[in-house]
Amino acid sequence: MTGSPELTLGQRAQYIANDIAVGIVSINPDPSKPAVRLVLRDFSGPGGRPETQVTARPGDVLDWGARRLTLTAVVSADAAGARRDADGRPVGYITFHDDPTPGTPE
């Protein structure tokens, strides 16, 4: 179980914290099959993991660098709960938790 607050990342934004960066490449437009393609970057210094892309679904846990990302929701722009950008266009988003990987200092 995660102890961190739930975070939200919009489709045209990046999450940068704790020596990692997460960006959304794409979200499956079919709300009945929630999935997201993420790009992950490790900024922990030499020896850090190379940039990579992964497909994830709600409930997936991604250990990246010294962080454990737990995906809790994927909402496509076409879904009823989609948010709107500054221009009023629907935007998909994900919600997740960012915790230290077990065994690593916070």
Buried (B, 14 or more C-beta within 10 A) or exposed (E): EBEBEEBBBBBEBEBEEBBBBBBBEBBBEEBEEBBBBBBBBBEEEEEBEEEEEBEBEBEBEBEBBBBBBBBBBBBBBEBEEBBEEEEEEBBBBBBBBBBBEEEEEE
